[in-house]
Amino acid sequence: MHLDIPSGDFAGYIFDLDGTLIDTMPLHYRAWDRAMRDSGLPHALDEDLFYKLGGIPTRRVAELFAEHYGLQLDPDEVFHIKEAYFTEMQKHAQLIEPVVKFARQKHPTHPLAIASGGPRKIVERSLEVTGLAPLFRAVVTADDVKHGKPSPDMFLLAARLLGVDPRQCLVFEDAEPGIKGALAAGMQVVRVPSRT
């Protein structure tokens, strides 16, 4: 995997989690597929649609899937079903080594943050089971902001928690909503290929 990292030194680094530091997107897809079938979807969930919604908070994804497929469902109920399925699979997630290596290199000298569209409980568990938690001074999740990605709110909060000017932050992201949010926050972005 090649990462196109801009030259120059940044004051802080912000990382998405799923599909950026940890290869969990296939597991999230399987969990969503099962949850949506439990909720009345008569066929496999469209994988391209799933990947287009990367980084968007889970409850909102449930609403978007319901709208797309014309299903009547309770987004909170689907959220809990999906997260339960994902929790079962979480231990099988693999690290995305080039991104993790970069984070480990920067950790001793720069503040690092997570900005993830996942719920706090799941994000923190992912960081713990992979051993990545000690790298990050701040963890921002969908539970911490009113507007998730593609809004810039998550990234601006992460910069504030790090005590860094947003324009001096470099963001690592794999999905379009997150990339848009980071750019809207005035940050430069490294695009991490999530579907190799």
C-alpha positions in Angstrom: 0.0 0.0 0.0 1.3 3.4 -1.0 0.4 6.4 1.2 0.8 9.9 -0.4 2.0 11.8 2.6 2.5 15.6 2.1 5.9 17.0 2.9 6.4 19.2 5.9 5.9 18.8 9.6 2.4 18.9 11.0 1.6 19.8 14.6 -0.9 17.0 15.1 -2.2 13.9 13.3 -5.8 12.7 13.2 -6.8 9.2 12.1 -10.1 7.6 11.2 -10.2 4.1 12.6 -12.2 1.6 10.5 -10.6 1.1 7.1 -7.8 3.4 8.0 -5.9 1.9 11.0 -7.8 -1.4 11.2 -9.1 -3.4 8.3 -12.6 -3.7 9.8 -14.6 -2.6 6.8 -15.3 -6.1 5.5 -16.4 -7.1 9.1 -18.7 -4.0 9.3 -20.2 -5.0 5.9 -20.9 -8.5 7.1 -22.5 -7.2 10.3 -24.6 -4.7 8.3 -25.7 -7.4 5.8 -26.9 -9.6 8.7 -28.6 -6.8 10.5 -30.4 -5.6 7.4 -31.5 -9.1 6.5 -32.8 -9.4 10.1 -34.7 -6.2 9.4 -36.5 -7.4 6.3 -33.9 -6.9 3.4 -34.6 -10.0 1.2 -31.2 -10.0 -0.5 -27.6 -9.1 0.1 -26.8 -5.5 1.0 -25.2 -3.6 -1.8 -21.5 -3.5 -1.0 -20.8 -0.4 -3.1 -23.6 1.5 -1.2 -22.1 0.4 2.1 -18.6 1.7 1.2 -20.0 5.0 0.0 -21.4 5.6 3.5 -18.0 4.9 5.2 -17.5 7.1 8.3 -21.1 8.2 8.6 -22.5 7.5 12.1 -24.1 4.1 12.5 -27.7 5.2 13.3 -27.7 7.5 10.2 -26.4 4.6 8.0 -29.4 2.6 9.2 -31.7 5.4 8.2 -30.0 5.7 4.8 -30.3 2.0 4.1 -34.0 2.1 5.1 -34.6 5.0 2.7 -32.6 3.3 -0.1 -34.4 0.0 0.1 -37.8 1.3 1.1 -37.8 -0.5 4.5 -39.7 0.5 7.6 -37.3 -0.1 10.5 -36.2 1.3 13.9 -32.7 2.8 13.4 -31.9 2.3 17.1 -32.8 -1.3 17.0 -30.9 -2.0 13.8 -27.9 -0.1 15.3 -27.8 -2.4 18.3 -28.2 -5.5 16.2 -25.5 -4.5 13.8 -23.0 -3.5 16.6 -23.7 -6.9 18.4 -22.8 -8.8 15.2 -19.7 -6.6 14.7 -18.6 -7.1 18.3 -18.7 -10.9 17.7 -16.3 -10.5 14.7 -14.1 -7.7 16.1 -11.3 -9.9 17.3 -10.6 -11.0 13.7 -9.7 -7.4 12.5 -6.2 -6.9 11.1 -4.1 -3.8 11.4 -3.4 -1.7 8.3 0.3 -1.8 8.9 1.6 1.2 6.8 -0.8 3.6 8.6 -0.1 2.0 12.1 3.6 2.2 11.4 3.3 6.0 10.6 1.2 6.5 13.8 3.8 4.7 15.9 6.6 6.8 14.4 4.8 10.1 15.2 3.5 9.1 18.7 6.7 10.0 20.6 6.9 13.5 19.2 3.4 14.6 18.1 -0.1 14.4 19.6 -2.4 11.9 17.8 -6.2 11.6 17.8 -8.9 9.3 16.5 -11.9 10.7 14.7 -14.3 7.8 14.1 -18.0 7.7 13.0 -18.4 4.6 15.2 -20.0 4.7 18.7 -17.6 5.2 21.6 -18.0 1.8 23.1 -17.1 0.0 19.9 -14.2 2.4 19.0 -12.6 2.1 22.4 -12.9 -1.7 22.3 -11.3 -1.8 18.8 -8.4 0.3 20.1 -8.0 -1.9 23.2 -8.1 -5.3 21.4 -5.6 -4.1 18.8 -3.2 -2.5 21.4 -3.5 0.9 19.7 -5.2 2.8 22.5 -1.9 4.1 24.1 -1.0 5.9 20.9 -3.9 8.4 21.0 -4.2 11.4 23.2 -7.8 12.1 22.1 -10.6 9.9 20.8 -13.6 11.5 19.1 -16.6 9.4 18.1 -20.1 9.9 16.7 -21.3 10.1 20.3 -19.3 13.3 20.8 -20.7 15.6 18.1 -24.1 16.6 16.8 -23.1 16.3 13.2 -21.0 13.4 12.0 -19.0 13.1 8.9 -19.0 14.7 6.3 -19.4 17.6 8.7 -16.1 19.0 9.9 -17.2 18.9 13.6 -15.4 15.7 14.5 -12.1 16.9 13.1 -12.4 20.3 14.7 -13.1 18.8 18.1 -10.1 16.4 17.7 -7.8 19.4 16.9 -9.2 21.3 19.9 -8.6 18.3 22.2 -5.0 18.0 20.9 -4.5 21.8 21.4 -3.5 22.1 17.7 -4.6 24.6 15.0 -6.8 22.7 12.6 -4.7 24.0 9.7 -1.7 22.3 11.2 -3.3 18.8 11.3 -2.9 16.0 8.9 -5.8 13.5 8.6 -5.7 9.9 7.5 -9.0 8.8 6.0 -10.3 6.0 3.8 -13.9 7.1 3.0 -15.3 10.1 1.1 -17.5 11.5 3.9 -14.5 11.6 6.2 -12.3 13.2 3.5 -14.9 15.9 2.9 -15.2 16.6 6.6 -11.4 16.9 7.0 -11.1 19.2 4.1 -14.0 21.3 5.4 -12.1 21.6 8.7 -9.2 23.1 6.7 -7.0 20.1 7.1 -4.8 18.2 4.6 -5.7 14.6 4.0 -3.9 11.3 3.3 -6.3 9.0 1.4 -6.0 5.4 2.7 -7.1 2.8 0.1 -9.7 0.7 1.9 -10.7 -1.7 -0.8 -7.5 -3.3 -2.0 
